Amino acid sequence: MKDYNGTLHRLGEEVLTDGEAGPLLRAQLRSHVLGDQISLEGAPVAYTYDLDGMRNGLTLARLGQLTRTPRERRADPGPLTEIAEAYADLADRYETAHPQRVELLAIAATMWSLASYQANAAALAAAFTREAQSLFARGENEVSETPTTAAPYRIAELTGAVLRRDLDAVSRLGQQAADDLPALGQRLLGETADGEADVADAAALAAYGLTGRAARNLAALWRTGNRDAGRAAVADLRKAASILLDASVADTWILIDSLAHVAEDIVATSPWLQLRRAATWAPCGSATSRP
């Protein structure tokens, strides 16, 4: 992410100490969440934090951290864990399957992942996946499959699978995107002709196709160590995020943008890098000393 000569990173750090997401307000939010969890009657204390103000401050703090490279974040997570925890606390202020809660869970899982706390990320990603399904459900666990809802939901599914590091699900959903796209594209053309679809729907469908291809490439990276596939996945996700941003599809853009940064970390920390640096290696899998 462009840092504008360090301006964004500096503002992101300052907002954690001086702004809406400062220590006092973040402590209030944490206290409120814990109070509700341990008290049957809720916390009787009067709090002064504002959900929207906290969200704005944390957004700036998050963007500031995204200007750092994966190597820098791994060497020193810095405030990433605080940001992740605050996003999770914000999510708890909303009812289950509320659109804001679902979005905040995804961001919280992403920030835990970038801080290298993969267990925390996976736990929140599992909750995000369940609640995203409830959010998009129609009737009893029936996800609406119109082009305008299928693409955002499938993108959410893929986001959850990557954050959970579920290789089988990532591979399956990536292939499903390739299988779904032709039919969804034809249906979208029909809806466009009838005036029932717009540019945002087309952008979401294009992003879904790119995200599906990125998922297939991530699966190839995990299975075979193909770093070119990993880099292609990051490039596809960044392109998808750009398409969504140009079409002002903010909610799905947040998922794709978060996923792009996670994929960048996955490529940078691939275990295959360490395997290829081993001093001994044999074609058949047994270690032998080199002459």
N, C-alpha and C positions, 0 to 999 in steps of 0.2 A: 504494500500500500504506500502511495506517495506521501512523504512526510513534510513537504514544503519547508525544506531547510531546518528540520527539527521542530517546527511550530506545533504540529499536531501531537507529537510525542510529549512535548513540554506541557501543552494544555491538558492532555490526558492525565499526566502525573499531578498537575496542580489541582484538578477537580477532585482528586481523591483526598486532598488535605484541606482545600479551601471552599470547594463548591458544594452543590446539592448532594453529592455522594460522599461528603466529608465524614470523618470518624464519628462525630456525634450522631448524625442522622443515620449512618449505617449501623451504629450500635443500637439505636432506637428500633430500627427495622428488625435486627437480630433478636432483640429482647421481645419484641411484639410476637414474632414467629414462635420463639421458644415458649413464651407465656401461653399462647394458644394451644401449644402441644402438650403442656403439662398441667393445664388448668381446665376443669370442666366448664367453668364460667367465663373463661377468657381472661385476658389481662386487664385489670381496672385502671392502669396507668394511662394518662392522656399523652398521646404522642404528637409530635409536630412535623414529622417527615411527611412528604407528599409523594405519592406513587409516581406521578408524571415527572416531578422534579428529580426524583431519584433515578428514574429511567433515563432522562436526558443526561444527567451527570455521568451515569454508568456507560452510556453510549459513547460519550467523548473519551472516557477512560479506556474503554474497549478498543476504540479506533487508535488511540495512542499506542496501545500494546501491539496492535497488528502492524505497526510500522517497523517493529523489530523482526529480525530474521529468525527462522526456526533455531539456528545454532545459539543465538543470543537468549532466546526464551528457554532453551534446554539448560544452558549454563546458569541462568538466574531467572527463575519464574517471576520474581519480583511481586507485583500486586495481582498477578493473574488469579491466584487462589482467592484473594479477597473479592475480586470482581465476580468470579464464578459463584462464590457463596452468596454474594449480594443479589445476583440475578436469580438464583434458586429461591432466595427469601422473597424477592418480588413476585415470583411465580406463585408462592404460597398465599399471597394476598388475593388471589382470584380463585373462583370456584373451578372444580374439575371440568376439563374440556372447554374452558373459556378460550377464545382465540388468543387473547393476550397471554394467558398462562401457557398455552402450547408453544407459542413463539419464544417466551422467556425460558422455558425448559430447554429448548433447542440451543439457545445461546449459552445458557449455563453449562450444558453438556460440552459444548464446543470449547468454552474457556477452560474447563477442567482438562479436556483433552490436550489443549495447547500448553497447559502447565505440566503435562505428563502424568496426570492423575487419572489413569485410564479406567480404574475401577469406579471412581466417582462418575466419570463421563458415561460409562456403560449403564450404570444404574439410572441416571437421569434420562439417558437416551431410551431406555426401555419404557420409562413412564411417558416420555414424549411420544413414542410410537403408539402406545395404547390410547393416549388421549387424542392424538391426531386422527386415529381411526374413528373414535367416538365423535369427533368434531365433524368429520365428513360423512358419517354414517346416515343412512336413510332407512328407517324401519329397524329391524333387528339385524345389526351388524352387516347391513347391505350398503356398500359404498357406491355412491352414484357414479356411473361410468360415462356420463356425457363428456365431451371434450373439454368443457369449461371447468369441470371438477376432477376429472380423472388425472390430468397432468399435474396439478398442484398436489393432489393426494399421493400420487406415485413418487413425486419428488420428495415429499415428506417421508415416505416409506424408505426410500433410498438413503436419505439423510440419517435416519435412525439406524439403519443397518450398518452404515459406515462408522458411525459413532460407537456402535456396540462392537465393532470389529468382527462382525458376523460374515465370514468369507462366503459361506454357502448362500446366505440371503442376498449379499451384494451381487454375486454371480447370477443368481436366479432372477433377481429384479432387473439387473442390467439386460439380460436376455429378453425378459418380458417387455422391456421398453422397445427393443428392436421389433418384437412381434406385434406390439400394440400400435406402433406409430402409423403404419399405412392406413389401418381402419379408422383410427382417430382423426387422421388428416383428411380422409374422405368425408367423414361426418362433419368436421369443422368447415370444410368447403361448402357443404350443404347448408349449414347454419349461417354461414356468412352470406350466402345468396339470399337467405330468408330474413336477413337483418337481425339475427339472434346472436351473433358473435362479433367481436371487435378485435382491434390490434392487440389488446392485452391477452386475449385468448390464444391468438397465434403465437405471441411471444412465449407464453407459458408452455405451449406445445413444442416449440422449438427448443426451449430450455430443457424440457423433459427428454427429448431426443439426445441432446448433448450430455445430459446427466447420465442417461442410460449407457451411452458409449464410454463415459468416464468411469462408470461402475465396472464395465467389462474390462477396461484397462487396469483399474485398481486390482481386480481379481487376478489379472495376469501378472501384475507386480508381486502380489502376495504369493502366488503359486510358483512362479518361475524366476522371480528376481529381475524381470524385464524393466529396467529403469526408464527406457524410452516410452514404454507404455504408461508408467507412472507420470512422467512429465507431460505426456499427451492428455492424461486425465486432468491434471491441473489446468492445462491450457483450455480444455473443453469447458471446465467449470467456470473459469474466468470469463470465457466468451458467453456462456449462458447467463452469468450474473450481469454482464454488460447489456445483453439483450433485454433482460427483465428491467434493469434500471432505466433504459431508454424508453420502455413502455410504461414506466411508473407502476410496476407490479411489486410494491414494497415488501409485502409479507413473504412471498416466495423468494424474492431477491435476498432477503436476510438469510434464508436457509441455504441458498446456493453460495452466497458469499462466505458464510461460515464453513460450508463444506469444502470450498476451495482452499481455505487456510488449513483445514484439517488434512486434506489430501497432500498439500505441500509438506506438512510435517511427516506424514506417512512415508512419502518418498525420501525425505531427508534422513529418516531414522530406520529405514528398511534393514532388517537383520541380514539380508543378502549382501549388504555392503561389508559387513564384518566377515561373512563366510568367504567372500572373494579375496579378503586380505589375509586369509589363513596361510601360514607358511607351508603347510602340507595339504595335498589334495590329490585324490585319485579318481579317474573316470568312473570306476565302478562303485565309488562311495566309501572305500576304505582309505585311511590315511597312510601315506607312504612318504618317506623322506626323499627330498629332492637331492640329486647328486651335487 
